[in-house]
Amino acid sequence: MSIPVAERRQFKVGAYDVIAQPIPGSSHMLRYIVMLNGKRIGALASFPTESDCKFMEKPPTVPPLKPFVYYRPGRPKKGTGPSQAPTDTARHNMAQDDIRSDASLQHLLPTEEN
């Protein structure tokens, strides 16, 4: 029993010549080599369309890389102390150390009014 092997084929896609040849070690996958005027411009493992060939012939321009930015907005400067969290209610105005251990906290708790 022999394993069928894909054959080498040559065809045109638009103005481009495409050579399909078996990928070594594979019985059914093909490598599609795209050529324009006898010059190889690229290869694909899937069937190329005309837009794929045009993309290989003239790829879009890539903008230049930006250098890595060391400054991150919102980050504190060197040498500054830890930031203080803003207080949102009047109950938190007094530091915890300032409250006596025998102090009554009943006036701080919410009351039920009927």
C-alpha positions in Angstrom: 0.0 0.0 0.0 1.5 3.3 -1.0 0.7 6.7 0.4 -0.5 9.2 -2.2 1.9 12.1 -2.6 0.8 15.5 -3.9 2.3 16.4 -7.2 4.1 19.6 -8.2 1.9 22.0 -10.2 2.4 25.4 -11.8 -0.4 27.9 -12.5 -1.1 31.6 -12.6 -3.0 33.9 -10.2 -3.5 37.2 -12.0 0.0 38.4 -13.1 1.8 36.1 -10.7 3.2 32.6 -11.4 2.6 30.1 -8.6 4.5 26.9 -8.1 2.8 24.4 -5.8 5.2 21.6 -4.6 4.8 19.1 -1.7 6.2 20.1 1.7 9.0 17.6 2.6 7.6 15.1 5.2 4.0 15.7 4.3 1.9 13.7 2.0 -0.8 16.2 1.2 0.4 19.7 2.2 1.8 22.0 -0.5 4.1 25.0 -0.4 3.0 27.7 -2.8 5.9 29.7 -4.2 4.8 33.1 -5.7 6.9 34.5 -8.5 6.7 37.7 -10.5 8.6 38.1 -13.7 10.8 35.1 -12.8 11.7 36.5 -9.4 10.5 34.8 -6.2 8.6 37.2 -4.0 7.4 34.8 -1.3 5.9 31.5 -0.3 2.7 30.4 1.5 1.4 27.1 3.0 -2.2 28.0 1.9 -3.5 28.7 -1.6 -2.6 32.3 -2.4 -5.2 34.9 -3.7 -4.3 37.8 -5.9 -4.4 40.1 -2.9 -2.0 37.9 -1.0 0.4 38.1 -4.0 0.1 41.9 -4.1 0.8 42.1 -0.4 4.0 40.1 -0.8 5.0 42.2 -3.8 4.6 45.5 -2.0 3.9 45.2 1.7 2.5 48.3 3.5 5.0 50.6 5.2 5.6 50.1 8.9 5.9 53.2 11.1 9.2 53.6 12.9 9.4 52.2 16.4 9.1 54.6 19.3 11.7 54.5 22.0 10.8 53.0 25.3 9.4 55.7 27.6 10.8 55.6 31.2 8.3 58.2 32.6 4.9 56.8 33.5 2.2 59.4 34.2 0.8 59.2 37.7 3.9 57.6 39.2 5.3 59.5 42.2 8.7 61.2 41.9 11.7 59.8 43.6 12.1 60.9 47.2 8.5 61.7 47.9 6.7 60.1 50.8 3.7 57.9 50.6 0.5 59.6 49.5 -2.2 60.3 52.0 -5.6 58.8 51.2 -8.3 61.5 51.1 -10.9 61.4 53.9 -14.4 61.2 52.8 -16.4 61.5 56.1 -16.1 63.5 59.3 -15.9 60.2 61.3 -12.4 59.5 60.0 -11.0 62.9 60.9 -9.7 61.7 64.3 -6.8 59.4 64.2 -7.3 56.0 65.9 -4.5 56.6 68.4 -6.3 59.8 69.6 -9.4 57.8 70.8 -9.2 56.9 74.5 -9.8 53.2 75.2 -12.6 54.0 77.7 -14.4 56.4 75.3 -18.0 55.7 74.3 -18.5 55.2 70.6 -22.3 55.2 70.7 -22.5 58.6 69.1 -20.6 57.4 66.0 -22.9 54.4 65.3 -26.0 55.0 63.2 -29.2 55.1 65.1 -32.6 53.7 64.2 -35.3 56.3 64.2 -38.9 55.1 64.3 
